[in-house]
Amino acid sequence: MGAAISLDKVSKVYGSKSVVDTVSFTVQTGEIFGFCGPNGAGKTTTIRMILGGIRPTNGSIEILGHPQTSSKIHQDIGFLSGDMSFDEDLTGKQYLSFVAAMYKKDCSAQISKLAKLLRADLNLKIRNYSRGNRQKIGLIAALIHQPKLLILDEPTSGFDPLVQETFLDLVQSYNKNGGTVFMSSHILSEVQRLCDRVAFIRDGTIAGIQTISELEESSVKQVHVRAKTNEIKHIINNHHRVDGLRLLNHSGVSAAFAYNGDIKSLLQFFGVYALKDITVKEQDLEEIFVHYYQNKESRDV
């Protein structure tokens, strides 16, 4: 089906500082591709180059089979950032009508459908919207023209849990209908649910590209248990029986572990103890990034 996004040895240099350094990757048509890394790694700069907001110092970018500079691509891209800016004197409806006019399409049916789905009140002035409601308007604007490519930069910032779920459903539906998605996110559950592959960027370079199954294998869960003192002692004495379970710290009535392994084995082990509480928390992507690539660096030494 070809590539929706292709970067070939792309760099961006400001003065003597290289913010993005010879980045290359390809996003296939019909794929949901994650783009992750710690703050300051070069994610936003890369996205701005893909969108054409800034030009690369070196290298080339192709979007939907055309050079990034081609006017042919803009009608086929939708974009949502976690920090959208709007003309606050406009109502949501006025803003979306303005966006639709740029695409020279009748988007009224799509606007109505998405507003209803997201429970967005389009009659308020944007200055009166909460951050989450601004994000709803931004998401509608990104989707109203039914683009071939959707670019999302920390898109669920400001969404409450119910709206996040609706957002995830929308992205999956868009993808099933043939749309390609490129998204940056620091929320592991979003990436695991949506993405086919994930690229990690570090210090302006691509540190690795993984499928979701490879990412999950490298993920370390954080486990915290509470119980009576005697139970905690037994747990600590026996935890080595579970492959991948590592004690981090403990007190008289609690213990914290890191775990890399099958969740069934973990639950079977703790199931024999009289626990007051157990919490299993996935690492966020920055923690996985540090864990995975620190290990990678140690292997490369």
C-alpha positions in Angstrom: 0.0 0.0 0.0 3.0 2.3 0.2 4.2 4.7 2.8 2.1 7.4 4.4 5.1 9.1 6.0 8.7 8.6 5.1 11.7 10.4 6.7 15.1 9.9 5.2 18.1 11.1 7.3 16.2 14.2 8.5 18.1 16.7 10.7 17.2 20.0 12.3 20.0 22.3 13.5 19.6 25.5 15.4 22.9 27.4 15.5 25.4 24.8 16.8 22.7 22.6 18.4 21.3 19.5 16.6 17.8 19.0 17.8 17.0 16.2 15.4 19.9 14.2 14.0 19.6 12.0 10.8 16.2 10.6 11.7 14.8 7.9 9.3 11.6 5.9 9.6 8.6 4.9 7.5 4.9 4.8 8.5 2.9 2.5 6.3 -0.5 3.4 4.9 -3.2 2.0 7.2 -0.8 1.8 10.2 -1.2 3.4 13.7 2.4 4.4 14.5 3.4 5.7 17.9 6.2 8.2 18.4 7.6 8.3 22.0 10.4 9.6 24.1 11.2 11.9 27.0 10.6 15.6 27.0 13.2 17.4 24.9 14.0 14.4 22.8 12.9 16.0 19.5 9.4 14.7 19.2 7.6 18.0 18.6 10.4 19.3 16.3 10.0 16.2 14.2 6.2 16.5 14.1 6.5 20.2 13.1 8.8 19.2 10.2 6.3 16.5 9.1 3.5 19.1 9.1 5.6 21.6 7.3 5.7 24.2 10.1 9.5 24.2 9.9 11.9 22.9 7.3 14.6 20.3 7.9 18.2 21.4 7.7 19.1 18.2 6.0 17.2 15.1 4.7 13.9 14.6 3.0 10.3 14.0 4.0 7.5 12.5 1.9 3.9 12.5 2.9 1.3 10.3 1.1 3.7 9.8 -1.8 4.5 13.5 -2.3 7.4 15.7 -1.1 6.4 17.4 2.2 6.5 20.8 0.4 3.8 19.7 -2.1 0.4 21.6 -1.9 -1.3 18.3 -2.7 -0.9 16.8 0.8 -2.6 19.5 3.0 -6.2 18.5 2.2 -5.4 15.0 3.3 -3.9 15.6 6.7 -5.7 16.2 10.1 -3.8 17.4 13.1 -4.5 17.5 16.8 -2.1 18.8 19.5 -2.4 18.6 23.2 -2.1 22.4 23.3 -4.3 23.8 20.6 -4.7 27.5 20.1 -7.9 29.1 19.0 -9.5 32.5 18.3 -11.3 32.8 21.6 -13.9 35.2 20.3 -15.4 32.5 18.1 -17.9 29.9 19.1 -17.0 26.3 18.6 -19.5 26.2 15.6 -17.9 29.3 14.0 -14.4 28.0 14.4 -15.3 24.6 12.8 -17.1 26.4 10.0 -13.9 28.4 9.4 -11.9 25.2 9.3 -14.3 23.5 6.9 -14.2 26.5 4.6 -10.4 26.0 4.2 -11.0 22.5 2.9 -13.7 23.8 0.5 -16.0 20.9 1.6 -19.4 20.6 3.1 -18.5 19.2 6.5 -21.7 20.0 8.3 -22.8 16.3 8.6 -19.4 15.2 10.0 -19.4 18.2 12.4 -22.8 17.3 13.8 -21.9 13.6 14.1 -18.7 14.2 15.9 -20.1 16.9 18.2 -22.9 14.5 19.2 -20.5 11.7 19.8 -18.2 13.9 21.9 -21.0 15.7 23.6 -19.5 19.0 22.6 -21.5 22.2 22.9 -20.7 24.2 19.8 -22.6 27.3 20.8 -20.3 28.5 23.6 -17.4 30.9 22.8 -14.1 29.2 23.0 -12.9 31.4 25.8 -15.6 29.7 28.0 -14.5 26.2 27.2 -12.5 24.0 29.6 -9.3 22.6 28.4 -11.0 19.3 27.7 -13.7 20.9 25.7 -11.1 22.8 23.7 -9.5 19.4 22.9 -12.9 18.2 21.7 -13.2 21.1 19.2 -9.6 20.4 18.1 -10.4 16.7 17.5 -13.5 17.5 15.5 -11.5 20.0 13.4 -8.9 17.3 12.7 -11.5 14.8 11.5 -14.2 16.9 9.8 -12.7 16.6 6.3 -12.1 12.8 6.6 -8.3 13.0 6.0 -6.2 10.1 4.8 -3.5 10.9 7.5 -4.2 11.9 11.2 -1.3 13.3 13.2 -1.8 13.5 16.9 0.6 15.1 19.4 -0.3 14.2 23.0 -3.9 14.3 21.9 -5.8 13.3 25.1 -4.3 16.0 27.3 -7.3 17.5 29.1 -9.8 14.7 28.4 -11.6 13.1 31.2 -11.6 9.2 31.3 -15.0 8.9 29.5 -13.9 11.2 26.7 -10.5 9.4 26.4 -12.5 6.2 25.8 -14.5 7.9 23.1 -11.4 9.3 21.6 -9.8 5.8 21.4 -12.9 4.4 19.8 -12.9 7.2 17.2 -9.2 6.6 16.3 -9.8 2.9 15.9 -12.9 3.5 13.8 -10.9 6.0 11.6 -8.1 3.4 11.2 -10.5 0.6 10.3 -11.9 2.8 7.6 -8.5 3.1 6.0 -7.0 6.1 7.8 -3.3 6.2 8.9 -2.4 7.6 12.3 0.9 9.0 13.6 0.7 9.8 17.3 2.9 10.9 20.1 1.8 9.9 23.6 3.2 9.3 27.1 0.2 7.1 28.1 1.2 3.4 27.8 -2.4 2.1 27.7 -3.2 4.3 24.7 -0.1 3.1 22.8 -0.8 -0.5 23.7 -4.4 -0.3 22.6 -3.9 1.7 19.4 -0.5 1.3 17.9 1.0 -1.3 15.6 4.5 -0.1 16.1 6.3 2.5 18.2 9.5 4.5 17.5 11.5 5.8 20.4 13.5 9.0 19.9 16.3 10.0 22.3 18.6 13.1 22.1 17.2 13.7 18.6 18.0 10.2 17.2 15.8 7.1 16.8 16.9 4.7 19.5 14.7 1.9 18.3 11.4 0.9 16.7 9.3 -1.9 18.3 6.1 -3.7 17.7 3.6 -3.6 20.6 4.4 -7.2 21.5 8.1 -6.3 21.7 7.3 -3.3 23.8 5.2 -5.3 26.3 8.0 -7.8 26.7 10.3 -5.0 27.8 7.7 -3.4 30.1 8.3 -3.7 33.9 5.2 -3.5 36.1 5.2 -1.9 39.5 3.5 -4.0 42.2 2.6 -2.8 45.6 1.0 -5.0 48.3 -0.3 -4.4 51.8 -0.8 -7.1 54.4 -0.1 -8.0 58.1 3.6 -8.0 59.1 3.9 -11.9 59.1 2.4 -12.1 55.6 4.8 -9.4 54.3 7.7 -11.4 55.7 6.5 -14.6 54.0 6.1 -12.7 50.7 9.6 -11.2 50.9 11.1 -14.6 51.8 9.4 -16.4 48.9 9.2 -13.7 46.1 12.3 -15.2 44.4 10.2 -18.2 43.3 8.5 -16.0 40.7 10.7 -15.3 37.7 11.0 -11.6 37.0 9.8 -10.4 40.4 12.2 -8.1 42.1 11.9 -6.5 45.6 12.3 -2.7 45.5 11.5 -1.8 49.1 9.3 -2.8 52.1 8.1 -1.8 55.5 6.3 -3.7 58.2 3.0 -3.9 56.4 3.8 -3.3 52.7 6.2 -4.2 50.0 6.9 -2.9 46.5 8.2 -4.9 43.6 9.2 -4.6 40.0 7.8 -7.4 37.7 8.6 -8.4 34.2 6.6 -11.5 33.3 3.3 -13.3 32.9 0.5 -11.6 34.9 -1.0 -15.1 35.7 2.2 -16.2 37.5 2.1 -13.0 39.5 -1.5 -13.4 40.6 -1.0 -17.1 41.4 1.9 -16.2 43.7 0.1 -13.4 45.6 -3.3 -15.4 45.6 -2.2 -17.6 48.5 -1.5 -14.7 50.8 -4.1 -12.8 52.9 -3.5 -9.4 51.3 -5.3 -6.2 52.4 -4.6 -4.6 49.0 -2.6 -5.2 45.8 -1.9 -2.6 43.1 -0.3 -3.4 39.7 0.7 -0.4 37.8 2.2 -0.2 34.3 5.2 2.0 33.7 4.6 5.1 31.7 6.5 5.3 28.4 9.3 7.5 29.8 10.0 4.9 32.5 10.0 2.1 29.9 12.2 4.3 27.7 14.7 4.7 30.5 14.5 1.0 31.5 14.8 -0.4 28.0 17.5 1.8 26.7 19.6 1.8 29.8 19.6 -2.0 29.4 20.4 -1.6 25.7 23.3 0.7 26.5 24.7 -1.7 29.1 24.6 -4.5 26.5 26.4 -2.3 23.9 29.3 -1.5 26.3 
